[in-house]
């Protein structure tokens, strides 16, 4: 295992995390998140290597914006109608912490619970 396994073109494909989409939307909008929604998301995320969890969250966020015909980060879109882009990114970055699932943050194997890359992702 290692960071290389998350890159496009390798055998491992980063899942779409469809179970985490409702969690992100509900959390971002300040709504109560049912335990079943948290459990579904965390189960999907747990099945992903700790090297690839942040990539999976980033890909989920990016695809949610694209599906709603908005550029990444655009506020007031169908994906997140009441949520500022900074809040969306920070909420997505914290899903690993909500699930208590560690991520690998560097080549030395250092671990954390917040996806820095998702939180600092800039609009393309």
Kinemage of the C-alpha trace (Angstrom):
@kinemage 1
@onewidth
@group {chain A} dominant
@subgroup {mainchain}
@vectorlist {calphas} color= white
{ca unk a 1} P 0.000 0.000 0.000
{ca unk a 2} L 1.055 3.604 -0.458
{ca unk a 3} L -0.027 6.909 -1.991
{ca unk a 4} L 0.668 5.639 -5.517
{ca unk a 5} L -2.287 3.265 -5.260
{ca unk a 6} L -4.740 6.200 -5.276
{ca unk a 7} L -3.558 7.639 -8.580
{ca unk a 8} L -5.642 7.183 -11.747
{ca unk a 9} L -4.426 4.346 -13.934
{ca unk a 10} L -3.563 1.961 -11.105
{ca unk a 11} L -5.620 -1.104 -10.261
{ca unk a 12} L -7.284 0.558 -7.268
{ca unk a 13} L -10.180 2.815 -8.194
{ca unk a 14} L -11.308 5.450 -5.693
{ca unk a 15} L -15.001 4.755 -4.960
{ca unk a 16} L -17.664 7.416 -5.445
{ca unk a 17} L -18.718 7.380 -1.748
{ca unk a 18} L -22.418 7.706 -2.528
{ca unk a 19} L -23.165 6.945 1.131
{ca unk a 20} L -21.258 10.059 2.245
{ca unk a 21} L -23.120 12.516 0.033
{ca unk a 22} L -26.172 12.779 2.326
{ca unk a 23} L -23.883 13.166 5.348
{ca unk a 24} L -22.038 16.048 3.706
{ca unk a 25} L -25.241 17.796 2.620
{ca unk a 26} L -26.948 17.440 6.001
{ca unk a 27} L -23.888 18.484 8.029
{ca unk a 28} L -23.143 21.433 5.798
{ca unk a 29} L -26.692 22.731 6.015
{ca unk a 30} L -26.719 22.348 9.798
{ca unk a 31} L -29.320 19.590 9.774
{ca unk a 32} L -29.497 16.654 12.154
{ca unk a 33} L -27.723 13.648 10.620
{ca unk a 34} L -29.426 10.306 11.272
{ca unk a 35} L -27.137 7.646 12.742
{ca unk a 36} L -27.852 5.344 9.780
{ca unk a 37} L -26.485 7.984 7.369
{ca unk a 38} L -23.291 8.335 9.422
{ca unk a 39} L -22.935 4.545 9.645
{ca unk a 40} L -23.375 4.065 5.865
{ca unk a 41} L -20.788 6.715 5.054
{ca unk a 42} L -18.285 5.457 7.606
{ca unk a 43} L -18.636 1.881 6.379
{ca unk a 44} L -17.895 2.963 2.821
{ca unk a 45} L -14.940 5.080 3.931
{ca unk a 46} L -13.568 2.275 6.124
{ca unk a 47} L -13.344 0.042 3.047
{ca unk a 48} L -10.922 2.501 1.439
{ca unk a 49} L -7.210 2.475 2.224
{ca unk a 50} L -6.209 5.171 4.704
{ca unk a 51} L -3.885 6.431 1.953
{ca unk a 52} L -6.853 7.092 -0.363
{ca unk a 53} L -9.648 8.336 1.906
{ca unk a 54} L -8.990 12.025 1.273
{ca unk a 55} L -8.779 11.459 -2.487
{ca unk a 56} L -12.125 9.682 -2.325
{ca unk a 57} L -13.683 12.605 -0.411
{ca unk a 58} L -12.212 15.127 -2.854
{ca unk a 59} L -13.544 13.134 -5.826
{ca unk a 60} L -16.979 12.911 -4.187
{ca unk a 61} L -17.096 16.667 -3.621
{ca unk a 62} L -15.904 17.428 -7.135
{ca unk a 63} L -18.455 15.084 -8.718
{ca unk a 64} L -21.293 16.567 -6.638
{ca unk a 65} L -20.521 20.023 -8.015
{ca unk a 66} L -20.194 18.728 -11.569
{ca unk a 67} L -23.495 16.853 -11.365
{ca unk a 68} L -25.237 20.088 -10.461
{ca unk a 69} L -23.620 21.950 -13.345
{ca unk a 70} L -21.607 24.265 -11.123
{ca unk a 71} L -17.949 24.980 -10.974
{ca unk a 72} L -16.304 23.655 -7.837
{ca unk a 73} L -16.773 25.988 -4.944
{ca unk a 74} L -19.617 28.046 -6.377
{ca unk a 75} L -21.924 29.009 -3.514
{ca unk a 76} L -25.676 28.592 -3.696
{ca unk a 77} L -25.683 25.683 -6.134
{ca unk a 78} L -28.107 22.780 -6.201
{ca unk a 79} L -25.567 20.589 -4.418
{ca unk a 80} L -25.250 22.913 -1.406
{ca unk a 81} L -27.871 25.671 -1.637
{ca unk a 82} L -27.274 27.193 1.814
{ca unk a 83} L -23.621 26.452 2.322
{ca unk a 84} L -20.559 28.594 1.554
{ca unk a 85} L -17.778 26.822 -0.313
{ca unk a 86} L -15.333 27.105 2.589
{ca unk a 87} L -17.840 25.374 4.854
{ca unk a 88} L -18.460 22.650 2.257
{ca unk a 89} L -14.733 21.937 1.955
{ca unk a 90} L -14.111 21.927 5.698
{ca unk a 91} L -17.126 19.708 6.261
{ca unk a 92} L -15.902 17.220 3.646
{ca unk a 93} L -12.396 17.326 5.125
{ca unk a 94} L -13.743 16.419 8.555
{ca unk a 95} L -15.737 13.341 7.523
{ca unk a 96} L -12.778 11.100 8.363
{ca unk a 97} L -12.806 12.565 11.892
{ca unk a 98} L -16.582 12.050 12.202
{ca unk a 99} L -15.980 8.411 11.301
{ca unk a 100} L -12.888 8.180 13.538
{ca unk a 101} L -10.943 6.812 10.583
{ca unk a 102} L -7.296 7.830 10.289
{ca unk a 103} L -5.687 9.023 7.090
{ca unk a 104} L -2.012 8.947 6.123
{ca unk a 105} L -0.735 12.496 5.744
{ca unk a 106} L 2.825 11.958 4.549
{ca unk a 107} L 5.251 9.414 3.128
{ca unk a 108} L 6.637 8.613 6.578
{ca unk a 109} L 3.224 7.203 7.505
{ca unk a 110} L 2.187 10.095 9.759
{ca unk a 111} L -1.529 9.952 10.531
{ca unk a 112} L -4.309 12.465 11.114
{ca unk a 113} L -8.113 12.619 11.051
{ca unk a 114} L -8.712 15.741 8.934
{ca unk a 115} L -8.051 15.785 5.193
{ca unk a 116} L -5.884 18.841 4.688
{ca unk a 117} L -5.955 18.551 0.881
{ca unk a 118} L -9.758 18.661 0.766
{ca unk a 119} L -9.907 21.617 3.145
{ca unk a 120} L -7.343 23.622 1.179
{ca unk a 121} L -8.501 22.601 -2.306
{ca unk a 122} L -8.642 25.662 -4.540
{ca unk a 123} L -11.097 26.205 -7.340
{ca unk a 124} L -9.757 24.916 -10.607
